Amino acid sequence: MNIVGTVVDIQSEVDIPKAAGGSYKGTRLAYRDDKGALKEQAFHNNALKFNPVIKQALSNLKVNDKFTIVKEKEGEFWNVKNIIVGDAPSYRDWE
């Protein structure tokens, strides 16, 4: 699954609330999706420690930047596999 968006805000080293209570340190990406809806994606600091490609992509994002998040379903969860900063090529461009 690909998520195309435009950055509204990005914050690092913030407290991200857990669903069951408590919180963890991470990066929060607020964005508007391709339909204009305001969305959020959180990244746990431990996950970024083991995925330098995503950490670098997040550090390059600025407000109003376009991006594509590539997610893959693993078990019950959709995990972020890549973040492409800028306009990602469409499927037709790959043919």
TAPEPE-V127326 format. One record per residue. RES is the residue in one small letter. PSI is psi in whole degrees, 0 to 359 (none if undefined). NEAR is the number of other ideal C-beta (glycine too) atoms within 10 Angstrom. D_CENTER is the distance of its C-alpha to the mean C-alpha in Angstrom with 1 decimal. Layout:
BEGIN
res: <RES:RES>
psi: <PSI:PSI>
near: <NEAR:NEAR>
d_center: <D_CENTER:D_CENTER>
END
This chain:
BEGIN
res: <m:n:i:v:g:t:v:v:d:i:q:s:e:v:d:i:p:k:a:a:g:g:s:y:k:g:t:r:l:a:y:r:d:d:k:g:a:l:k:e:q:a:f:h:n:n:a:l:k:f:n:p:v:i:k:q:a:l:s:n:l:k:v:n:d:k:f:t:i:v:k:e:k:e:g:e:f:w:n:v:k:n:i:i:v:g:d:a:p:s:y:r:d:w:e>
psi: <136:137:121:133:177:130:129:317:150:129:132:157:45:161:123:121:140:154:324:12:160:188:170:159:140:194:134:125:115:133:164:130:182:351:0:359:140:126:167:145:127:146:119:137:323:321:322:329:326:2:80:335:314:319:317:318:317:321:339:346:139:160:136:359:142:150:166:127:127:120:150:136:126:106:235:353:148:113:139:125:334:154:122:116:133:185:123:148:144:168:321:329:339:345:none>
near: <9:12:17:16:21:14:18:14:10:19:11:15:9:13:11:17:10:11:5:5:6:9:10:14:12:19:22:16:22:15:23:14:12:12:8:7:9:10:13:11:17:14:20:13:14:11:16:19:9:8:18:9:11:19:18:12:17:21:11:12:17:8:11:8:14:16:21:17:21:15:15:11:9:9:6:5:8:13:12:18:14:15:23:15:16:10:10:17:10:8:8:6:7:6:5>
d_center: <12.4:10.5:8.6:9.8:9.4:10.8:9.7:12.1:11.6:9.8:11.7:12.3:14.9:15.0:16.3:14.0:16.5:17.1:18.4:21.7:22.2:21.5:18.4:16.5:15.3:11.7:9.1:8.2:6.2:8.7:9.0:11.7:11.5:14.2:16.7:16.2:15.1:13.3:10.2:8.1:5.3:7.0:7.2:11.0:12.8:14.8:12.0:11.1:14.8:15.2:12.5:13.4:11.8:8.2:9.8:11.6:9.1:7.4:11.1:12.0:10.0:12.6:13.4:14.2:12.4:11.5:8.7:8.1:5.6:8.5:9.1:12.6:14.8:16.6:19.2:18.1:14.4:11.5:9.9:7.0:9.5:8.4:6.6:9.6:10.4:13.1:14.5:14.1:17.5:18.6:20.1:23.5:22.9:22.6:26.0>
END
